[in-house]
Amino acid sequence: MEQQQRPSRVETQDRILATADELFRRFGMKKTTVSDIAGRLGVSPATIYRFFPSKDAIIEAYAERGTGELQRRLQSVVDSRGPAAKRLEGLVATVIDYNRGYFNKEGEAFKLYVTSVEQNWDCVRVFTSIFVGMLEKMVTEGILGGEFRSDDPQATALILHDCLRGLLHPLALEQATPDDVERRALTMIAFLIKALR
């Protein structure tokens, strides 16, 4: 008889996070407890605590999973072919599309997303650094390809990020329609690209 293999630590953490996601959507983050998550999984709360030291740790891991998904989408834009200017526009459009998806479908997840950005959680700081690095890569490639002029790609990337930050913030969608936010963000990046030329 074949012995069933025990799930790995990562697989178990993924199951816990998937269950937390389901319960957060159904009951809200504040009302969902570690005991609720454990009960849904058919394990004791102590089992959950072996993988996550607290409910806050589960919430932060959940947020980190979201920023990881956005990072993967953005990386596919960076790795695509075409002019650097088009890929810069693609980065902006991808963030707006990601924000729109959260805003339209995920009430509790959207609240968490906003909280993580507002409080500058570790996963957000890491993501911001990676995103600025992506902008710098696009600027550098644009300079090398003759599309852009800049003596300092790193400083230019930081300026691009600072100019776009308000429109790429998830709360921008609460202050204007998603289509209007997208239009304004793409207008802004077009203006900034023109300035780089």
N, C-alpha and C positions, 0 to 999 in steps of 0.2 A: 504494500500500500504506500502510495506517494505521500510524503509529509508536506503539509501546506507551509509555504514560506511566509514568515512574519513580515508585515510591511516595514519598510525602512523608516527612519526618523523623519525624513523629508515627506514621504508619503503620508505618514500619520499627521504631520503638521498641516499638510494640504487638506486632508479630510476635516481636521478641526476648523481650518479657515473657511472651507466650503460650507460647513454646517453653520458656522458663525454668520457667514454671509446670508444664508437662507433665513436664519432667525432675526438678524438685523433688519432685513427687508420686511419681514412679517410683523415683528413686534417693536422694532426700533432698538437702537443701541443702548439707550439708557435702561430700558426694561429687560433686555436680555442679560442673563447672568451666566456665570461659568457653569453653574449647576444645570441650567437649561441646555447649554451646549453638550455637556456630558450626558444628560438624559437622552437627548436626541441621538447621540452616538452609541448609547448603551454601555457607557463606562462610568467610572466614578470621577468626581471633580479632581481627586488626587492624580488621576491619570492625565487630565488636561494640564495640571500644574507641573507635571514632569516635562512638558514641552513648552509651556508658556507660564512664566512666573506670576502673571496677573491678567485680569481682563484688559487692562490698558496695553499690555504687551500683545495681546491678541489683536486689539484695535490697531496698534501701530504696524503689526505685521500685515494686517489687512490693507492698510493704507500703502504700505511699501509694495504690496503686490500690484496695486493700481498704478503707482508711478513706474513700476517695472514694465507694465503693459504699454504705457505711453512711450517709455524709452524705446521699446522694441519697434513700435510703429515709426517713431522718429528716425531710428537707425536705418530702417528700410528706405526712408527718403534720402538720408545722407548717402547711403550706398548705391542709390540709383544713378543712372546715367543722365547726362544733360547739363545744360548751363547751370552754373552756381546760383545765378539769380532765380531761376525756376525752382531750384531745390530749396532756396531760402523761403520762397513763397510757399512751397510744399510743407516746410516745417511749421510755418504759421497756420496754414490751413489744417494741418493734422492736429495741432493743439486745440484749435477752435472746434474741430469735429469731435475730438475726445471730450471736451468740456460739454458740448451740446448733448452727446450721448448720456453723460451723467445727469445733466440737468433735466432731460426729457424723460428718463426712465427710472432713475435711482434716487428717490427722495432721501433716504437715510444715508446712502453712500455719498450723495452729493453734499450733504451736511458735513460728513466726515472729511470729504475732500477739501471743502472750504476751511474747516477747522485746521486741518493739517497745513494748509498754505498760510492761513492767518497766524498760526502759532509757530511757523517755520520749523516743523518737526525735522528730525535727522534725515528721513527719507526725502523730504522736500529739499533740504540743503544739498544733499548728494545729487538729486535730480537736477537742480538748478545749475550746479557746477558742470554736470554732464551736458546739459542743454547749451550753456555758454560755450563749452568746448566744441559742440556741433556747429554753432554759429561761427566760431573761429575757423573751423575746418572749411566751411563754405566760403568764408571771406578769403582765406589763404588760397583755396583753389581758384576763386574768382580772380585774384591778383595774378596767379601763375598763368591763368588762361587769358589774361588781357581784358577781362570783363570789368574789374574794379581797380581803383587806385587807393592804396593805403600804405602808410609806412609802419603801421603797428596793428596787425590783425587781431591781437588779443584785446587791445583797447577798443578797437572798432566793434568787436563782438560784444563787449560789455556795454557799449553805447547802444547797439541794436537791442540788446536785452532790456536795458533801462527804458528805451523808447516804447517797446512793445509790452512791457510788464502789465500795465493797466488793462489792456485789451485781452491779454492772455490769462488774466486772473479769472477764476471761475465765477466770481461775483459780478463780473461784467455782464453776465447773462441775466442777472436779476435787475439790471438797470436799463437794459435795452433788449430788443428781440434778438434771438440768435443770428438771424440773417443780417441784422444791422451791425452786430458785433463783428461778424465775419467780413462784411463789406468794409467797415472802418479799419480792421486789422490788415486786410489785404491792400487797402489804400495806403496805410502807413508804411507797410513793407515796400510797396512800389516807390513811395517817396524816398525812403531810405536807400533803396537800391540805386535810384537816380542820383542821389547825393554821392554814392560811392563811385559813380562813373565820372 
